[in-house]
Amino acid sequence: MQKHGIEKIKTIGDAYMAAGGLPTPNTTHALDVVKAALEIRDVIAENKARKVAAGLPYFEIRIGIHTGPVVAGHRWREEVRLRHLGRYSEHRQPHGEQWRGGAGEHQ
C-alpha cells in the first residue's frame, strides 16, 4: 500500500479499508488505488494457485472502489478515520463478484 501512496484506514471484520490522496491530496489518487487493488488481486491469485497445487485451502477476495469526498478527523494520536459522504463503502462491498472489481461514484 505504501508503494502506491495508499493510506490504510481500518479493517472492518474481514474487510480492509484504505484511501488514496491522503493525507496530502493529489491528482493521481484514483489511479493509485486501482494500481494497489490490481497488485493485491495478483498476489492473492498467485497464492491461490500455490495452495490449489498443494491441495490446501485458500481464500478469495472481492475489491470495491469508491470515489468522492471524505470527512476526516483525528482520534488518539495519528490514527485517521474516514467516512465517505454519500454511499458507505462497507455497504457496497457485498455486491462485488469474485475477481471483479466493483466501483461506486459519489453522486
Sine and cosine of phi, psi and omega as CSV:
sin_phi,cos_phi,sin_psi,cos_psi,sin_omega,cos_omega
0.00,0.00,-0.65,0.76,-0.01,-1.00
-0.88,0.47,-0.59,0.80,0.01,-1.00
-0.84,0.55,-0.55,0.84,-0.05,-1.00
-0.98,-0.18,0.07,1.00,0.00,-1.00
0.96,0.30,0.49,0.87,-0.03,-1.00
-0.99,-0.14,0.68,-0.74,-0.02,-1.00
-0.97,-0.22,0.85,-0.53,0.09,-1.00
-0.94,0.34,0.76,-0.65,0.00,-1.00
-0.99,-0.14,-0.84,0.54,0.01,-1.00
-0.16,-0.99,0.23,-0.97,0.18,-0.98
-0.97,-0.23,0.59,-0.81,0.00,-1.00
-0.81,-0.59,0.99,-0.11,-0.11,-0.99
0.90,0.44,-0.88,-0.47,0.04,-1.00
-0.99,-0.17,0.20,0.98,0.03,-1.00
-0.99,-0.12,0.44,-0.90,-0.03,-1.00
-0.83,-0.56,0.88,-0.47,0.00,-1.00
-0.97,-0.24,0.76,-0.65,0.01,-1.00
-0.64,-0.77,0.27,-0.96,-0.03,-1.00
-0.63,-0.78,0.54,-0.84,0.09,-1.00
-0.97,-0.23,0.39,-0.92,0.04,-1.00
0.98,0.19,0.34,0.94,0.01,-1.00
-0.75,-0.67,0.51,-0.86,-0.06,1.00
-0.97,0.23,-0.21,0.98,0.02,-1.00
-0.98,-0.22,0.89,-0.46,0.02,-1.00
-0.85,0.53,0.55,-0.83,0.07,-1.00
-0.54,-0.84,0.17,-0.99,-0.03,-1.00
-1.00,-0.01,-0.09,1.00,-0.05,-1.00
-0.95,-0.30,0.20,0.98,-0.11,-0.99
-0.84,0.54,-0.66,0.75,-0.01,-1.00
-0.91,0.42,-0.71,0.70,0.03,-1.00
-0.90,0.44,-0.63,0.77,0.03,-1.00
-0.86,0.51,-0.69,0.72,-0.01,-1.00
-0.91,0.41,-0.67,0.74,0.02,-1.00
-0.89,0.45,-0.69,0.73,0.02,-1.00
-0.88,0.48,-0.68,0.73,0.03,-1.00
-0.89,0.45,-0.68,0.73,0.00,-1.00
-0.88,0.47,-0.67,0.74,0.01,-1.00
-0.91,0.41,-0.61,0.80,0.04,-1.00
-0.92,0.40,-0.67,0.74,0.06,-1.00
-0.87,0.49,-0.71,0.70,0.02,-1.00
-0.84,0.54,-0.69,0.72,-0.03,-1.00
-0.92,0.39,-0.65,0.76,0.03,-1.00
-0.90,0.44,-0.68,0.73,0.01,-1.00
-0.91,0.42,-0.64,0.77,0.02,-1.00
-0.90,0.44,-0.66,0.75,0.04,-1.00
-0.90,0.44,-0.67,0.74,0.03,-1.00
-0.90,0.44,-0.66,0.75,0.02,-1.00
-0.88,0.48,-0.71,0.71,-0.01,-1.00
-0.87,0.50,-0.68,0.74,0.04,-1.00
-0.90,0.44,-0.69,0.73,-0.02,-1.00
-0.91,0.41,-0.69,0.73,0.01,-1.00
-0.88,0.47,-0.70,0.71,0.00,-1.00
-0.88,0.48,-0.53,0.85,-0.01,-1.00
-1.00,-0.03,0.01,1.00,-0.01,-1.00
0.94,0.33,0.44,0.90,-0.04,-1.00
-0.97,-0.24,0.39,-0.92,0.06,-1.00
-0.92,0.38,0.43,-0.90,-0.02,-1.00
-0.61,-0.79,0.15,-0.99,0.10,-1.00
-0.79,-0.62,0.36,-0.93,0.02,-1.00
-0.87,-0.50,0.23,-0.97,-0.05,-1.00
-0.76,-0.65,0.30,-0.95,0.21,-0.98
-0.83,-0.56,0.60,-0.80,0.00,-1.00
-0.85,-0.53,0.77,-0.63,0.07,-1.00
-0.84,-0.54,0.63,-0.78,0.01,-1.00
-0.80,-0.61,0.74,-0.68,0.01,-1.00
-0.81,-0.58,0.63,-0.78,0.07,-1.00
-0.89,-0.45,0.44,-0.90,0.05,-1.00
0.59,-0.81,0.08,-1.00,-0.02,-1.00
-0.94,0.33,0.35,-0.94,0.03,-1.00
-0.75,-0.66,0.36,-0.93,0.16,-0.99
-0.92,-0.38,0.78,-0.63,-0.05,-1.00
-0.84,-0.55,0.53,-0.85,0.09,-1.00
-0.55,-0.84,0.48,-0.88,0.03,-1.00
-1.00,0.00,0.71,-0.71,0.10,-0.99
-0.80,-0.59,0.63,-0.77,-0.08,-1.00
0.84,0.55,-0.85,-0.53,-0.07,-1.00
-0.99,-0.11,-1.00,0.02,-0.10,-1.00
-0.96,-0.27,0.15,0.99,-0.05,-1.00
-0.97,0.23,0.76,-0.65,-0.02,-1.00
-0.91,-0.42,0.73,-0.68,0.09,-1.00
-0.92,-0.38,0.67,-0.75,-0.02,-1.00
-0.86,-0.51,0.55,-0.83,0.10,-1.00
-0.78,-0.63,0.84,-0.54,0.03,-1.00
-0.95,0.30,0.67,-0.74,0.14,-0.99
-0.99,0.17,0.56,-0.83,-0.07,-1.00
1.00,0.09,-0.74,-0.67,-0.01,-1.00
-0.95,0.30,0.63,-0.77,0.08,-1.00
-1.00,0.04,0.67,-0.74,-0.04,-1.00
-0.89,0.45,-0.49,0.87,0.02,-1.00
-0.88,0.47,-0.52,0.85,-0.02,-1.00
-0.98,0.21,-0.39,0.92,-0.02,-1.00
-1.00,0.09,-0.46,0.89,-0.12,-0.99
-0.79,0.61,-0.69,0.72,-0.05,-1.00
-0.91,0.40,-0.21,0.98,-0.07,-1.00
-1.00,0.02,-0.10,1.00,0.00,-1.00
-0.97,0.22,0.37,-0.93,0.09,-1.00
-0.97,-0.23,0.45,-0.89,0.05,-1.00
-0.84,0.54,0.71,-0.71,0.06,-1.00
0.92,0.40,0.13,0.99,0.07,-1.00
-0.84,-0.55,0.72,-0.70,0.01,-1.00
-0.98,0.20,0.60,-0.80,0.14,-0.99
-0.97,-0.26,0.64,-0.76,-0.01,-1.00
-0.77,-0.64,0.69,-0.72,0.08,-1.00
-0.86,-0.51,0.49,-0.87,0.03,-1.00
-0.83,-0.56,0.67,-0.74,0.02,-1.00
-0.91,0.42,0.73,-0.68,0.00,-1.00
-0.88,-0.47,0.00,0.00,0.00,0.00
